[in-house]
Amino acid sequence: MRRRVLSLWFPKLASDQALRHRSCDAPFALNLRVGNADHLHCLNRQAEAAGLRRGMGLADARALCPGLVTRPADLVREAAGLAALLRWAGRYSPMVGHEGSDGLVADLTGVAHLWGGEAALLADLAGRLARAGITARAAVADTRGAAYALARHGEGPLAPPSDCGVIAPPGQGLAALADLPLVALRLDHETATALARLGLRRIADLVTQPRAPLARRFGPGLLLRLDQALGAMAEPVSPAAATPYFAVRMTLPEPIGLIADVEAGLARLLDQICGKLLAAYCGARWLRLELQRVDRGDVAVEVGLARPMRDARRIAALFRPALESVDAGFGIDRLRLVVTVVEPMPPEQLGNVVQAGKDAFDDLVTRLGNRLGFDRITRFLPADSHIPEQSYNLAPVAYSQAVNDWPSGPDRPLQIFPPEPLMVQGAQLPQQFRWRRMSLTIARATGPERIEPEWWLDTPAWRSGLRDYWKVETTQGRRLWLFYTPRNPGWFVQGEFA
């Protein structure tokens, strides 16, 4: 059976994604900051018709086309869009992989007849992409290199469906590639430029040249690419590793409008998705429930979790308050549950009491986080510093792990606050002083403990130099933390013990 390969190229993937829900009839481009300047990253057809090109400086583009509409490029979203297309292309072949950052490659060997032939397969693929508003070019050939060259440098845009792409007849790869430029062989710019200086501009020009001089001058990479395109060297299609995607949906035969019915449907979806999470040793951190009404209006409810979780009962309880405010309209006929943020969640062996306490704490943080924001609920974590006020950090509870055993060190006050000056003269520890309108007398004192500032850090509060700390207990019952600064004489209170 002759091998057949499909290559798909999405030259405007980023702009097509950006314009799917917010169309723009004017020249449009996504700009990306490179170094200290913004450049055009992806353009629509109107922008290209106005003379703009990818990589052009944004300032030059605005001067050439004052009506240009721009938005910042989102490379993460672009990569996620290509990953979604890779999953979708699995309907046409079980072996689909990435072809650079803007294309896909699929092995169609023994598959095309299921669609009625290669032309019918490309027609179906073309129609679906056209309806989704995605610009693409496709080609089918005997080799991966030939399909790549025809898709990106041959004739035949994928849309409209009447011209669904380029199909090179089996066994005629050289005839199909002969008139294409040398860059179609996936050569770097320097090699293609050097070959052009020698008068070699087409693939047919390269085939007729002696191979040994080419290998000596340009290295083995040039001949490798040529042999891969012509089938003399095998180049397999390696399917991309499947990225876990956790989403389930339910289509209802009759619309529902009661909250109890929505909760029942959500419970079934949660059972399915938590089973998938368990099999992948993952937990959900953020979930979105999409409800589609019969009037085609969509309602989305999102819930964030303080910890990775895959307990359907506990997650359902967190959705319940948000569902009470949902407007069902004339009824809901479809539910879709998506885990938008996933984290690893290996199995843990905990006692029942410990697990129950941990679950209760996580549920509390989750409820507070959804109301106040997860960044507002913080905990103390130890930091590697001998400076008292820098020996701990504040971190969001939802994105950090508790530390049960803090590093051992000198005794520190339960409460540390900014230094408060005392009206005391002299370097000797005072026996009496006034603090916060209270007259205090020292009964016992321990110290001094000298602490030097960290010379490699500029801490404004420590510019006065080293400090001598004392732990004092007053006859009035206060246990305070005092320090003296020898270089800039003065006494201060910075903390209070329990």
C-alpha positions in Angstrom: 0.0 0.0 0.0 1.4 3.4 -1.0 1.9 5.8 1.8 -0.1 9.1 1.7 0.5 12.1 3.9 -1.7 15.2 4.5 -0.2 18.5 5.4 -2.3 21.3 6.8 -1.1 24.9 7.1 -2.9 27.7 9.0 -1.3 30.9 7.9 -3.7 33.2 9.8 -4.5 31.0 12.8 -3.9 33.7 15.4 -6.0 36.4 13.6 -8.7 33.9 12.8 -9.0 33.0 16.5 -9.1 36.6 17.5 -11.8 37.5 15.0 -14.1 34.5 15.5 -16.3 36.2 18.1 -15.3 39.8 17.4 -15.3 40.3 13.6 -13.5 43.2 12.0 -14.0 44.3 8.4 -11.1 46.8 8.5 -7.4 45.9 8.2 -6.6 44.0 11.4 -3.4 42.6 12.8 -2.0 41.1 16.0 1.1 42.8 17.3 3.9 41.1 19.2 6.7 42.8 21.1 10.2 41.7 20.1 13.0 43.5 21.9 12.0 47.1 22.3 9.6 47.3 19.4 6.2 46.0 18.4 5.9 44.0 15.2 3.0 42.6 13.2 2.5 38.9 14.2 -0.6 37.9 12.2 -2.8 39.8 9.7 -6.2 39.3 8.0 -6.7 39.6 4.3 -7.6 43.3 4.3 -4.3 44.1 6.1 -2.4 42.1 3.5 -4.3 43.8 0.7 -3.2 47.2 2.2 0.5 46.2 1.7 1.3 45.1 5.2 3.4 42.0 5.9 4.2 39.8 8.9 7.2 41.0 10.8 6.8 44.7 9.8 7.3 47.2 12.5 4.0 48.4 14.1 5.0 52.1 13.6 5.7 51.6 9.9 2.5 49.7 9.5 0.4 52.5 11.0 2.1 55.0 8.8 1.3 52.9 5.7 -2.2 52.0 6.9 -3.7 54.6 9.4 -6.9 52.6 9.7 -5.1 49.5 11.0 -6.9 47.8 14.0 -4.5 46.0 16.3 -4.6 43.8 19.4 -1.8 42.2 21.4 -0.9 38.7 20.3 -1.5 35.8 22.8 1.0 33.0 22.0 -0.5 30.8 24.7 -3.9 31.1 23.2 -2.5 30.4 19.7 -0.8 27.3 20.9 -4.0 26.1 22.6 -5.9 26.7 19.4 -3.5 24.6 17.4 -3.8 21.8 20.0 -7.6 22.0 19.7 -7.2 21.6 15.9 -4.9 18.6 16.4 -7.5 16.9 18.5 -10.2 17.7 15.9 -8.1 16.4 13.1 -8.1 13.0 14.7 -11.4 12.4 13.0 -9.5 12.0 9.7 -6.5 10.0 10.8 -5.3 8.2 14.0 -1.8 9.6 13.4 -1.7 13.4 13.6 1.3 15.5 14.6 2.5 19.1 14.7 4.2 20.7 11.7 5.9 23.7 13.2 3.9 26.3 15.2 1.2 26.8 12.5 0.6 23.5 10.9 -0.4 19.8 11.2 0.6 16.6 9.5 -1.4 13.4 9.2 -0.8 10.0 7.8 -3.7 9.1 5.5 -2.4 5.6 4.5 -5.4 3.3 4.4 -7.8 5.9 5.6 -9.0 8.0 2.6 -11.3 5.3 1.3 -13.4 5.7 4.4 -14.4 9.2 3.2 -14.8 8.2 -0.4 -11.3 9.1 -1.5 -8.8 11.9 -0.9 -10.8 14.5 -2.7 -13.9 13.8 -0.7 -11.9 13.8 2.5 -10.4 17.2 1.7 -13.8 18.6 0.7 -15.3 17.6 4.1 -12.3 19.0 5.9 -12.5 22.2 3.9 -16.1 22.7 4.6 -15.7 22.3 8.3 -12.8 24.7 8.6 -14.5 27.3 6.4 -17.6 27.2 8.6 -15.4 27.7 11.6 -13.8 30.8 10.0 -10.3 29.3 9.9 -8.1 29.9 6.9 -6.0 26.9 5.8 -4.1 25.3 2.9 -3.9 21.5 2.5 -2.0 19.1 0.3 -1.8 15.3 0.0 1.4 13.6 -1.4 3.4 10.5 -1.0 5.9 12.0 1.5 5.7 14.4 4.4 8.2 16.7 2.7 6.2 16.9 -0.5 2.9 17.5 1.3 4.6 20.3 3.3 6.0 21.9 0.2 2.7 21.8 -1.8 0.6 23.1 1.2 2.8 26.1 1.8 4.1 26.9 -1.7 1.7 25.1 -4.1 -1.6 26.2 -5.5 -5.0 25.7 -4.1 -6.3 27.4 -1.0 -8.4 25.2 1.2 -11.4 27.6 1.2 -13.8 27.7 -0.6 -14.7 23.9 -0.6 -14.8 23.9 -4.4 -11.0 24.2 -4.4 -10.2 22.0 -1.4 -6.4 21.7 -1.8 -3.6 20.1 -3.8 -3.5 16.4 -4.4 -0.3 15.1 -5.9 -0.9 11.9 -7.9 0.7 8.8 -6.4 4.2 8.2 -7.7 4.5 11.7 -9.3 6.1 13.6 -6.4 9.0 15.1 -8.5 6.6 16.3 -11.2 4.5 18.1 -8.6 7.5 19.7 -6.8 9.6 20.6 -9.9 8.5 24.2 -10.2 8.4 25.0 -6.4 11.0 27.3 -4.9 13.9 25.7 -2.9 12.5 27.1 0.4 9.7 24.6 0.0 12.2 21.9 1.0 12.3 23.4 4.6 15.7 24.9 4.0 17.0 27.7 6.2 17.2 31.2 4.7 21.0 31.3 4.4 21.1 28.0 2.4 18.3 29.1 0.0 20.0 32.4 -0.6 23.3 30.9 -1.3 21.7 28.4 -3.8 19.9 31.3 -5.5 23.3 33.0 -6.1 24.3 29.9 -8.0 21.2 30.1 -10.2 19.4 27.3 -8.4 16.0 28.5 -7.6 13.6 25.6 -8.3 13.6 22.1 -7.0 14.0 20.8 -10.5 17.3 22.8 -10.8 18.6 21.1 -7.7 17.7 17.6 -8.7 19.9 17.8 -11.9 23.0 18.9 -10.0 25.8 16.5 -8.9 25.2 15.5 -5.3 28.8 15.4 -4.0 29.7 19.1 -4.6 26.3 20.1 -3.0 27.1 18.0 0.1 30.6 19.4 0.4 29.4 23.0 0.2 26.1 23.0 2.0 26.4 20.0 4.2 24.3 16.8 4.4 21.1 18.7 5.5 20.4 19.9 2.0 20.4 16.5 0.4 18.5 15.0 3.4 15.6 17.4 2.8 15.6 16.7 -0.9 15.6 12.9 -0.4 12.8 13.2 2.2 10.6 15.2 -0.2 11.2 12.7 -3.1 10.8 9.6 -0.9 14.4 8.4 -1.0 14.6 8.9 2.7 11.8 7.9 5.1 10.3 10.5 7.3 7.6 9.1 9.6 4.7 11.0 11.1 5.0 10.9 14.8 1.6 11.5 16.5 1.7 14.2 19.2 1.2 12.9 22.7 -2.5 13.4 23.6 -2.9 16.3 26.0 -5.4 15.4 28.7 -8.6 17.3 28.2 -11.4 17.0 30.7 -14.8 18.0 29.4 -18.1 16.2 29.3 -21.6 17.3 28.1 -25.2 16.2 28.2 -27.9 16.9 25.7 -31.4 16.7 27.1 -34.4 15.4 25.2 -36.6 17.9 26.9 -35.7 21.4 28.3 -35.4 21.7 32.1 -35.8 24.8 34.3 -35.8 23.6 37.9 -32.6 24.1 39.9 -33.0 20.5 41.2 -33.0 19.2 37.7 -29.8 21.2 36.8 -28.1 19.9 39.9 -29.1 16.3 39.0 -27.5 16.7 35.5 -24.4 18.3 37.1 -24.0 15.4 39.5 -24.0 13.0 36.5 -21.4 15.1 34.7 -19.2 15.4 37.8 -19.2 11.6 38.3 -17.9 11.2 34.7 -15.3 13.9 34.9 -14.0 12.9 38.3 -13.6 9.4 37.0 -11.4 10.7 34.2 -9.4 12.8 36.7 -8.9 9.8 38.9 -7.6 7.7 36.0 -5.1 10.5 35.1 -4.0 11.1 38.7 -5.1 14.7 38.3 -7.4 17.1 40.2 -9.5 20.0 39.1 -8.6 23.6 40.2 -11.1 25.5 38.2 -14.3 24.3 36.6 -16.8 25.9 34.2 -20.4 24.7 33.8 -22.0 25.9 30.5 -25.8 25.8 30.3 -27.3 26.3 26.8 -30.9 27.5 26.8 -33.5 26.8 24.1 -33.3 30.4 22.9 -29.5 29.7 22.2 -28.4 31.9 25.1 -25.5 30.5 27.1 -25.1 30.8 30.8 -21.7 29.9 32.4 -21.0 29.3 36.1 -17.4 29.0 37.2 -16.0 27.7 40.5 -12.4 27.8 41.7 -11.0 25.3 44.2 -8.4 25.8 46.9 -6.7 22.5 46.2 -6.8 20.0 43.4 -10.0 18.0 43.9 -11.9 15.1 42.3 -14.6 14.5 44.8 -17.9 14.9 42.9 -20.0 15.4 46.0 -17.9 18.2 47.4 -17.6 20.0 44.1 -21.4 19.8 43.5 -21.9 21.6 46.9 -19.7 24.4 45.7 -21.7 24.9 42.5 -25.0 25.0 44.4 -25.0 28.8 45.5 -24.1 29.9 42.0 -26.8 27.8 40.4 -29.5 29.5 42.4 -29.0 32.8 40.5 -29.1 31.1 37.0 -31.8 32.4 34.7 -33.1 29.3 32.9 -35.2 31.3 30.5 -37.5 29.0 28.5 -35.5 26.0 29.6 -32.0 24.5 29.4 -31.4 21.7 26.8 -27.6 21.1 27.1 -25.1 21.0 29.9 -21.3 21.0 29.4 -18.7 20.8 32.2 -15.1 21.7 31.5 -12.1 21.6 33.8 -10.2 24.6 32.7 -7.3 24.3 35.2 -5.9 20.9 36.1 -3.1 20.0 38.5 -1.4 16.7 39.3 -3.0 14.9 42.3 -1.1 11.7 43.3 -2.9 9.4 45.8 -2.3 10.2 49.5 -2.6 7.9 52.5 -4.1 9.9 55.4 -6.0 8.9 58.4 -9.8 9.4 58.4 -9.6 12.2 61.0 -6.7 14.0 59.2 -8.4 13.7 55.8 -11.7 15.0 57.2 -10.0 18.0 58.7 -8.0 18.7 55.5 -11.2 18.5 53.4 -13.1 20.8 55.7 -10.2 23.4 55.6 -10.0 23.2 51.8 -13.8 23.6 51.5 -13.6 26.7 53.7 -10.8 28.3 51.7 -12.7 27.4 48.5 -15.9 29.2 49.7 -14.0 32.2 50.9 -11.8 32.3 47.8 -14.8 32.3 45.4 -16.3 35.2 47.3 -13.2 37.3 48.2 -10.6 36.1 45.7 -8.1 33.4 46.3 -5.2 35.9 46.4 -6.7 37.5 49.5 -6.5 34.5 51.7 -2.9 34.1 52.8 -0.7 32.2 55.2 2.8 32.6 56.7 5.7 30.7 55.2 9.3 30.7 56.4 11.9 32.7 54.5 15.7 32.3 54.6 16.7 35.5 56.3 18.0 36.4 59.8 16.3 39.8 59.6 13.2 39.5 61.8 10.7 41.1 59.5 12.0 39.3 56.5 12.1 35.8 58.1 8.6 35.0 56.7 6.6 35.5 53.6 2.9 35.9 52.9 1.6 33.4 50.3 -1.9 32.6 49.0 -3.3 29.5 50.8 -4.7 28.2 47.5 -1.3 28.2 45.8 1.0 27.1 48.6 1.6 24.2 51.0 1.6 24.6 54.7 4.9 24.2 56.6 4.4 22.4 59.9 8.0 22.4 61.1 9.5 25.8 60.9 13.3 26.1 60.9 14.6 26.3 64.5 16.3 29.5 65.5 16.3 32.3 68.2 13.0 33.0 70.0 11.0 35.6 68.2 8.0 37.6 69.3 4.5 36.4 68.5 3.8 39.9 67.1 6.3 41.9 65.1 5.5 45.5 64.1 7.4 48.5 62.6 9.9 49.9 65.2 8.4 52.4 67.6 10.9 54.8 69.1 11.3 55.3 72.9 12.2 58.6 74.4 15.3 57.2 76.2 18.8 58.5 76.3 22.0 56.5 76.6 23.3 53.2 75.4 22.4 51.3 78.7 19.2 49.3 78.8 16.7 51.6 80.5 15.0 50.4 83.7 12.0 52.5 83.1 10.5 53.8 79.8 7.2 55.0 78.4 5.5 53.2 75.5 2.1 53.7 74.0 1.1 56.0 76.9 2.1 53.4 79.4 4.8 53.7 82.0 6.7 50.4 82.2 9.4 49.1 84.5 11.8 46.3 83.5 11.8 43.3 85.8 14.0 40.9 83.8 15.9 41.2 80.6 17.8 38.8 78.3 20.4 40.0 75.7 21.8 41.5 73.8 21.4 39.7 70.5 23.3 41.5 67.8 21.8 41.4 64.2 23.6 42.9 61.2 21.7 44.0 58.1 22.1 42.0 55.0 24.8 44.0 53.0 23.7 42.4 49.7 20.2 43.9 50.0 19.1 47.5 50.4 16.5 47.4 53.1 15.5 51.0 53.9 14.4 50.2 57.5 18.0 48.8 58.2 20.0 51.7 56.9 20.7 52.8 60.5 23.1 49.8 60.8 23.3 46.9 63.2 20.9 46.4 66.1 21.3 45.0 69.6 18.0 43.2 70.6 16.8 42.6 74.2 13.9 40.5 75.5 12.4 42.3 78.5 9.7 41.4 80.9 8.0 44.3 82.7 6.5 44.4 86.1 3.2 45.3 84.4 3.2 41.9 82.6 4.3 43.1 79.1 7.0 41.0 77.4 8.6 43.2 74.8 11.3 43.1 72.2 13.6 46.2 72.3 16.6 47.0 70.3 19.3 49.7 70.3 21.1 51.1 67.3 24.7 52.0 68.2 25.6 53.8 64.9 22.5 56.0 65.1 21.8 56.0 68.8 18.3 55.3 69.8 16.0 52.8 71.5 13.0 51.1 69.8 10.2 48.5 70.5 9.6 46.1 67.6 7.6 43.2 69.0 5.7 41.7 71.8 5.9 38.1 73.1 2.8 36.1 74.2 
